[in-house]
Amino acid sequence: MKFTLLKIISYLALAGTIIPSFMVFFGDLDIKTNKQIMAFAMLVWFATAPFWINKKRKDEAVE
């Protein structure tokens, strides 16, 4: 359960680093706001992703 929540938060943060760039490209967002959103999303990604990437689940660990 813990890893599932971390994955969801991580993927949302990853989307927060990609989507604002497209919004700037299409003129829906200014560059300053883009930088703020991307900086926050980057920090969230780096805070959550290391806890679940390359971790084996309990049912996969048994071999």
C-alpha positions, 0 to 999 in steps of 0.5 A: 500500500505504501509503495502504491501511494508513493508511485502515484505521487511520483507519477503525478510529480513526473507529469508536473515536470512535463505538462507545464512545458506543453502549456507554455508551448501552446501559450496557456502558461507563462514561463515564470509559473512554468519554472515554479511548477517544474521546480516543485514537481522535481523536488516531489519526484526526487523525494518520493521516487527513490523509495519505490524504484528498484524495490522488490515486492514481497511476492516477487522476493520469494524465489 
